[in-house]
């Protein structure tokens, strides 16, 4: 029988095991999931005068709780790693200590409890990946049933199996896109499956979860830029021989995928999906990306963080202020514009012989080649308007914040421009980005500005009466 599911709002009482020694005193407490902090444990104790609470009393009085614990209740086993004391509350008769868990695996691991968590395989479920990739575990076909004409019917055959997308290398990690299906737990009648596309990393030797997540974030950031949405992590699972499938005789027969909650990504799991204003058209289709593209992206990522992270992190947050979109997207534009180098026609944007913020915006606009003639007299004028909005928000000595409507459109344009400019750097992506630059997502922003009477004049956004 499988374990019950622990979700926010549930609180389980059980025993925390802190040593392999079977004679070690039991530590009783509760375990639950906080949507912002991850897995938390709460343990009651009496500070002095009783052997029953001697162990937890020592943990919290000396502020030295075990790094790893095993939690067992009637229908739940959770291996807890990276436990840290976050709070102690002293009561009249009973004290309470709280632990925050860095990583929790919803299975019992074999071997020494004190060993660090290291796994060979980590799986991430990414918002929007299934739709973008077009991968599915389910195939079906139908045929007419040979019955009398008045009782015509069809027989449908479903084939369900994991579908391997493609894989590529990222340093020492082999990455893979694949489908991951399971029974969703609903009761009959009917066929109830969860069919998802996941990102999987695998190392030859077990590695810390943080090492896997470093590689997953590289792909997640690319997906955020391609999709125009957050591509949030809404779940993780791990696979490793130390979390093996046991039979009644105690033998281990392979390893299954076990649920993982990491404190560093748990906020993504329970957050609302991305803003309604985000692009619903990907810049690139899955067919436009090759394993070689993804290997190149990962190799370039560390040297490109200055222009990837501000834009990608904005897309990955919900309910972002328009001013934040302008500032973060513009930071990315400045960084990428500086690395691009001179482009034709940029002389009017220079401040004497020096490059200005307008210069960087101009380089990005010219690089992606959008047609903004419906709202601006040219790329130089649009670059000046975007740069002016950014600088006015950033510098207090420029007076009041820009008009709210101008800021909204400046944020949308800036994010759209930097998304296309970064994705265009991928080998072979220039043609797809050029097509996207003339597509509805870009035209929608321009047409929205026209509908709201917003245009660019003399290097400034203005609104027609």
C-alpha positions as CSV (number, residue, x, y, z in Angstrom):
1,X,0.0,0.0,0.0
2,X,1.4,3.4,-1.0
3,X,1.8,6.4,1.2
4,X,-0.8,9.0,1.8
5,X,-0.2,12.4,0.2
6,X,0.9,15.3,2.4
7,X,-0.2,18.7,1.1
8,X,-0.4,22.2,2.7
9,X,-3.1,22.2,5.3
10,X,-2.3,18.7,6.5
11,X,-0.4,18.1,9.7
12,X,0.9,14.7,10.6
13,X,2.0,13.5,14.1
14,X,4.7,10.9,14.3
15,X,8.1,9.9,15.4
16,X,11.4,11.6,14.4
17,X,14.3,9.0,14.2
18,X,17.7,10.6,14.7
19,X,20.0,7.6,14.9
20,X,20.4,4.1,13.6
21,X,20.5,2.8,17.2
22,X,17.2,1.1,17.9
23,X,17.5,2.0,21.6
24,X,17.7,5.7,20.9
25,X,14.9,7.6,22.6
26,X,11.8,8.5,20.5
27,X,11.2,12.1,19.6
28,X,7.6,12.8,19.0
29,X,6.4,15.8,16.9
30,X,4.4,17.0,13.9
31,X,5.3,17.5,10.2
32,X,3.6,19.7,7.6
33,X,4.2,21.7,4.4
34,X,4.3,25.5,4.4
35,X,3.7,26.8,0.8
36,X,6.5,29.5,1.2
37,X,9.0,27.7,3.5
38,X,8.8,24.1,2.5
39,X,8.6,21.2,5.0
40,X,8.5,22.2,8.7
41,X,8.7,20.1,11.9
42,X,7.5,21.1,15.3
43,X,8.7,19.2,18.4
44,X,7.5,19.7,21.9
45,X,9.9,19.3,24.9
46,X,10.4,20.2,28.5
47,X,13.6,22.1,29.2
48,X,14.6,20.4,32.4
49,X,13.8,17.6,34.8
50,X,12.6,14.7,32.6
51,X,14.4,12.0,30.7
52,X,11.5,11.7,28.2
53,X,12.4,15.0,26.5
54,X,16.1,14.9,27.1
55,X,17.0,14.5,23.4
56,X,14.9,17.4,21.9
57,X,15.7,19.5,24.9
58,X,19.4,19.2,24.1
59,X,18.8,20.0,20.4
60,X,17.0,23.3,21.1
61,X,18.9,24.5,24.2
62,X,22.2,24.0,22.4
63,X,20.8,25.0,19.0
64,X,22.3,21.8,17.5
65,X,19.6,19.7,16.0
66,X,20.6,16.7,13.8
67,X,21.2,17.6,10.2
68,X,19.1,14.6,9.0
69,X,16.0,12.9,10.4
70,X,13.6,10.2,9.5
71,X,9.9,10.9,10.1
72,X,7.5,8.0,10.5
73,X,3.8,8.1,11.1
74,X,1.0,5.5,10.5
75,X,0.9,6.1,6.8
76,X,3.8,8.3,6.0
77,X,7.6,8.1,5.9
78,X,9.7,11.1,5.0
79,X,13.5,11.4,4.9
80,X,14.5,14.9,6.1
81,X,17.8,16.5,5.1
82,X,19.4,19.8,6.1
83,X,17.3,20.4,9.2
84,X,17.8,23.9,10.8
85,X,16.3,25.3,13.9
86,X,14.2,28.4,13.0
87,X,12.3,29.1,16.3
88,X,11.8,28.0,19.9
89,X,8.9,29.0,22.0
90,X,9.0,28.7,25.8
91,X,5.7,28.0,27.5
92,X,4.7,27.7,31.1
93,X,4.9,23.9,31.1
94,X,5.9,22.9,27.6
95,X,8.4,24.3,25.1
96,X,8.2,23.9,21.4
97,X,11.0,23.9,18.8
98,X,10.6,24.3,15.1
99,X,12.8,22.9,12.3
100,X,12.9,24.0,8.7
101,X,13.9,21.2,6.3
102,X,16.1,22.0,3.2
103,X,15.1,18.8,1.3
104,X,12.4,16.2,2.1
105,X,12.0,12.9,0.2
106,X,8.7,11.1,0.8
107,X,10.3,7.7,1.2
108,X,12.6,6.0,3.7
109,X,16.2,5.9,2.6
110,X,18.4,2.9,3.3
111,X,21.8,3.3,5.0
112,X,23.1,5.8,7.5
113,X,20.7,8.5,8.5
114,X,23.5,11.0,8.8
115,X,24.7,10.7,5.2
116,X,24.1,13.7,3.0
117,X,21.4,13.5,0.3
118,X,22.9,12.6,-3.0
119,X,20.9,11.2,-5.9
120,X,21.7,10.1,-9.5
121,X,18.4,11.4,-11.0
122,X,16.2,14.4,-10.5
123,X,13.0,15.1,-12.3
124,X,11.3,18.5,-12.6
125,X,7.7,19.2,-13.7
126,X,7.7,22.5,-15.5
127,X,4.6,24.6,-16.2
128,X,3.9,24.8,-19.9
129,X,6.5,22.1,-21.0
130,X,3.9,19.5,-22.0
131,X,2.0,21.8,-24.3
132,X,5.2,23.3,-25.8
133,X,6.9,20.0,-26.4
134,X,3.9,18.2,-27.9
135,X,5.0,15.0,-26.2
136,X,2.5,12.5,-24.8
137,X,2.5,9.1,-23.3
138,X,-0.9,8.2,-24.8
139,X,-1.5,7.0,-28.3
140,X,-4.9,5.7,-29.5
141,X,-6.6,4.3,-32.6
142,X,-10.2,3.3,-33.4
143,X,-11.9,0.8,-35.6
144,X,-15.6,0.1,-36.4
145,X,-17.1,-2.9,-34.6
146,X,-18.7,-5.5,-36.7
147,X,-22.2,-5.3,-35.5
148,X,-25.6,-4.9,-37.3
149,X,-26.0,-1.4,-38.9
150,X,-28.5,-0.3,-36.4
151,X,-26.0,-0.9,-33.6
152,X,-22.9,0.7,-35.1
153,X,-19.9,1.3,-32.8
154,X,-16.2,1.7,-32.5
155,X,-13.4,0.0,-30.6
156,X,-10.7,2.3,-29.3
157,X,-7.3,1.0,-28.3
158,X,-5.1,3.1,-26.0
159,X,-1.3,2.5,-25.7
160,X,0.3,4.2,-22.7
161,X,4.1,4.3,-22.4
162,X,6.7,6.8,-21.6
163,X,7.9,8.7,-24.7
164,X,11.5,9.8,-24.9
165,X,11.8,13.3,-26.4
166,X,15.4,14.2,-26.8
167,X,18.5,14.4,-24.6
168,X,21.6,16.5,-24.4
169,X,24.7,17.0,-22.3
170,X,25.2,19.9,-19.8
171,X,28.6,19.5,-18.4
172,X,28.7,16.2,-16.4
173,X,24.8,15.9,-16.5
174,X,22.8,14.2,-19.1
175,X,19.5,16.1,-19.5
176,X,16.4,14.6,-21.0
177,X,12.9,15.6,-21.9
178,X,10.5,12.7,-21.5
179,X,6.9,12.0,-20.7
180,X,5.9,10.8,-17.2
181,X,2.5,9.2,-16.7
182,X,0.9,7.8,-13.6
183,X,-2.6,6.9,-12.3
184,X,-4.0,10.1,-10.9
185,X,-5.7,8.3,-7.9
186,X,-9.3,8.9,-9.0
187,X,-11.7,6.1,-8.5
188,X,-13.5,4.2,-11.2
189,X,-15.4,4.3,-13.5
190,X,-13.2,5.6,-16.3
191,X,-9.5,5.8,-17.2
192,X,-7.7,8.4,-15.1
193,X,-4.1,9.2,-16.0
194,X,-1.8,12.1,-15.4
195,X,0.2,12.6,-18.6
196,X,3.1,15.1,-18.1
197,X,6.3,16.1,-19.8
198,X,9.3,16.4,-17.5
199,X,12.9,17.5,-17.4
200,X,15.3,14.9,-16.1
201,X,18.9,15.2,-15.1
202,X,21.2,12.3,-14.5
203,X,24.8,12.1,-13.3
204,X,27.0,9.1,-13.4
205,X,27.6,9.3,-9.6
206,X,25.1,10.6,-7.0
207,X,25.2,14.3,-6.6
208,X,23.5,16.9,-4.2
209,X,20.1,18.0,-5.3
210,X,21.5,21.6,-5.6
211,X,23.8,20.4,-8.4
212,X,20.8,19.0,-10.3
213,X,18.8,22.2,-9.8
214,X,21.6,24.3,-11.2
215,X,21.3,22.5,-14.5
216,X,17.5,22.5,-14.4
217,X,17.4,26.3,-13.9
218,X,19.4,26.8,-17.1
219,X,16.7,25.1,-19.1
220,X,13.9,26.7,-17.1
221,X,15.2,30.2,-17.8
222,X,15.4,29.4,-21.5
223,X,11.8,28.1,-21.4
224,X,10.7,31.3,-19.6
225,X,12.2,33.4,-22.4
226,X,10.8,31.2,-25.2
227,X,7.3,30.9,-23.7
228,X,7.0,34.4,-22.2
229,X,5.7,32.8,-19.0
230,X,7.3,31.7,-15.7
231,X,7.9,28.0,-16.6
232,X,7.7,27.4,-12.9
233,X,8.7,24.2,-11.1
234,X,5.5,22.7,-9.9
235,X,7.0,19.5,-8.6
236,X,10.2,17.4,-8.3
237,X,11.0,13.8,-7.8
238,X,14.2,11.8,-7.4
239,X,15.4,8.4,-8.3
240,X,18.3,6.6,-6.6
241,X,19.2,3.1,-5.5
242,X,19.1,4.2,-1.8
243,X,15.4,4.8,-2.2
244,X,14.8,1.3,-3.5
245,X,11.6,-0.7,-3.9
246,X,11.6,-3.4,-1.1
247,X,9.8,-6.7,-1.0
248,X,8.7,-8.4,2.2
249,X,12.0,-10.4,2.4
250,X,13.9,-7.0,2.6
251,X,15.5,-7.2,-0.8
252,X,15.7,-4.1,-3.0
253,X,14.4,-4.4,-6.5
254,X,15.4,-1.3,-8.4
255,X,14.4,2.3,-7.6
256,X,11.2,4.2,-8.1
257,X,10.6,7.9,-8.5
258,X,10.0,9.5,-5.1
259,X,8.5,12.9,-4.4
260,X,10.9,15.7,-3.4
261,X,10.3,19.1,-1.8
262,X,13.2,21.5,-1.7
263,X,13.0,24.7,0.3
264,X,14.6,26.6,-2.6
265,X,11.8,25.8,-5.1
266,X,8.7,25.1,-3.0
267,X,7.3,28.6,-3.6
268,X,6.9,27.7,-7.3
269,X,4.8,24.6,-6.5
270,X,1.9,26.4,-4.9
271,X,2.1,29.8,-6.7
272,X,-0.5,31.0,-9.2
273,X,0.3,30.6,-12.9
274,X,2.0,33.4,-14.8
275,X,0.4,36.8,-15.5
276,X,-2.4,36.9,-17.9
277,X,-0.5,39.6,-19.9
278,X,2.3,37.2,-20.7
279,X,2.8,36.0,-24.2
280,X,0.8,32.9,-25.2
281,X,2.9,32.2,-28.3
282,X,6.3,30.7,-28.0
283,X,9.2,32.3,-29.9
284,X,10.5,28.9,-30.8
285,X,8.6,25.6,-31.3
286,X,10.1,22.4,-29.9
287,X,11.1,21.4,-33.4
288,X,13.3,24.5,-33.7
289,X,15.5,23.4,-30.8
290,X,18.1,20.7,-31.1
291,X,20.2,18.9,-28.5
292,X,23.1,20.9,-29.9
293,X,21.2,24.2,-29.2
294,X,20.6,23.2,-25.6
295,X,24.2,22.1,-25.0
296,X,25.3,25.5,-26.4
297,X,22.9,27.4,-24.2
298,X,24.1,25.6,-21.1
299,X,27.7,26.3,-22.0
300,X,27.1,30.0,-22.5
301,X,24.8,30.4,-19.6
302,X,27.2,31.3,-16.8
303,X,28.8,34.1,-18.9
304,X,25.4,35.4,-19.9
305,X,23.7,35.7,-16.5
306,X,23.8,39.5,-16.5
307,X,21.3,39.6,-19.4
308,X,19.4,36.3,-18.8
309,X,18.6,36.6,-15.1
310,X,16.9,40.0,-14.8
311,X,14.4,39.3,-17.7
312,X,13.9,35.6,-16.8
313,X,13.3,36.3,-13.1
314,X,10.7,38.9,-14.0
315,X,8.8,36.4,-16.1
316,X,9.0,33.8,-13.3
317,X,7.2,36.1,-10.7
318,X,3.5,36.7,-10.4
319,X,1.8,40.1,-10.1
320,X,4.9,42.1,-11.0
321,X,4.7,45.9,-11.0
322,X,5.0,47.5,-14.4
323,X,7.9,49.5,-13.1
324,X,9.7,46.3,-12.1
325,X,9.2,45.0,-15.6
326,X,10.7,48.1,-17.1
327,X,13.7,48.1,-14.8
328,X,14.6,44.4,-15.0
329,X,14.0,44.1,-18.8
330,X,16.1,47.2,-19.3
331,X,18.9,45.9,-17.1
332,X,19.0,42.9,-19.5
333,X,18.9,45.1,-22.5
334,X,21.8,47.2,-21.3
335,X,23.9,44.1,-20.6
336,X,23.2,42.4,-23.9
337,X,23.4,45.7,-25.9
338,X,26.9,46.3,-24.5
339,X,28.0,42.8,-25.6
340,X,26.5,43.0,-29.1
341,X,28.8,45.8,-30.2
342,X,28.1,48.6,-32.7
343,X,25.3,48.3,-35.3
344,X,24.6,50.5,-38.2
345,X,22.8,53.8,-37.6
346,X,23.5,54.1,-33.9
347,X,25.5,57.4,-34.1
348,X,22.5,59.6,-33.2
349,X,22.1,57.6,-30.0
350,X,25.6,58.3,-28.7
351,X,26.3,60.9,-26.0
352,X,29.2,62.6,-27.8
353,X,31.5,59.6,-28.4
354,X,30.2,57.5,-25.5
355,X,27.4,54.9,-25.6
356,X,24.2,55.8,-23.8
357,X,21.3,53.7,-22.5
358,X,19.5,54.7,-25.8
359,X,22.4,53.1,-27.7
360,X,21.8,49.7,-26.0
361,X,18.0,49.9,-26.7
362,X,18.7,50.8,-30.3
363,X,21.0,47.9,-30.8
364,X,18.4,45.4,-29.5
365,X,15.6,47.0,-31.6
366,X,17.7,46.8,-34.7
367,X,18.9,43.2,-33.9
368,X,15.4,41.8,-33.7
369,X,14.0,44.0,-36.4
370,X,10.4,44.7,-35.2
371,X,8.3,47.1,-37.2
372,X,7.3,50.0,-34.8
373,X,6.5,52.5,-37.5
374,X,2.8,52.6,-36.4
375,X,3.8,54.2,-33.0
376,X,7.3,55.8,-33.6
377,X,9.2,57.6,-36.3
378,X,12.0,55.1,-36.3
379,X,14.2,52.9,-34.1
380,X,16.1,55.8,-32.7
381,X,13.0,57.5,-31.5
382,X,11.6,54.3,-29.9
383,X,14.9,53.6,-28.3
384,X,15.0,57.1,-26.8
385,X,11.4,56.7,-25.4
386,X,12.2,53.3,-23.8
387,X,15.5,54.6,-22.3
388,X,13.9,57.7,-21.0
389,X,11.1,55.7,-19.3
390,X,13.7,53.4,-17.7
391,X,15.9,56.3,-16.5
392,X,13.0,58.3,-15.1
393,X,11.8,55.3,-13.0
394,X,15.4,54.6,-11.9
395,X,16.6,58.1,-11.0
396,X,14.8,60.1,-8.3
397,X,16.2,63.4,-9.6
398,X,14.0,63.1,-12.7
399,X,10.8,63.9,-10.8
400,X,7.6,61.9,-10.7
401,X,7.3,58.4,-12.1
402,X,6.2,58.2,-15.7
403,X,2.5,58.0,-16.7
404,X,1.2,54.5,-15.7
405,X,0.0,53.6,-19.2
406,X,3.4,54.6,-20.7
407,X,5.1,52.4,-18.1
408,X,2.9,49.4,-18.9
409,X,3.7,49.6,-22.6
410,X,7.4,50.3,-22.0
411,X,7.5,47.1,-19.8
412,X,5.7,45.0,-22.4
413,X,7.9,46.2,-25.3
414,X,11.1,45.9,-23.3
415,X,10.4,42.3,-22.2
416,X,9.3,41.3,-25.7
417,X,12.5,42.8,-27.2
418,X,14.9,41.2,-24.8
419,X,13.2,37.8,-25.0
420,X,13.6,37.8,-28.8
421,X,17.2,39.2,-28.7
422,X,18.4,36.5,-26.2
423,X,16.6,33.6,-28.0
424,X,18.0,34.8,-31.3
425,X,21.5,34.1,-30.1
426,X,20.8,30.3,-30.2
427,X,22.5,28.8,-33.3
428,X,20.0,28.7,-36.2
429,X,17.2,30.6,-34.4
430,X,17.4,33.8,-36.3
431,X,14.8,32.9,-38.9
432,X,12.3,31.8,-36.3
433,X,12.8,35.0,-34.3
434,X,12.3,37.1,-37.5
435,X,9.0,35.3,-38.1
436,X,8.0,36.0,-34.5
437,X,8.9,39.7,-34.8
438,X,6.2,40.0,-37.4
439,X,3.6,37.9,-35.6
440,X,0.5,38.6,-33.5
441,X,2.2,38.8,-30.0
442,X,4.3,41.8,-31.2
443,X,1.5,43.4,-33.2
444,X,-0.8,43.0,-30.2
445,X,1.4,45.4,-28.2
446,X,1.6,47.9,-31.1
447,X,-2.2,47.7,-31.7
448,X,-2.9,48.1,-28.0
449,X,-0.8,51.3,-27.9
450,X,-2.8,52.6,-30.9
451,X,-6.1,51.8,-29.3
452,X,-5.0,53.6,-26.1
453,X,-3.7,56.6,-28.0
454,X,-0.1,56.0,-26.9
455,X,2.7,56.9,-29.3
456,X,6.3,58.2,-29.4
457,X,7.1,61.8,-30.2
458,X,10.4,63.6,-29.8
459,X,11.8,60.6,-27.9
460,X,9.0,60.4,-25.3
461,X,5.9,58.4,-24.9
462,X,2.8,60.5,-25.1
463,X,-1.0,60.0,-25.1
464,X,-3.3,61.6,-27.6
465,X,-6.3,63.4,-26.0
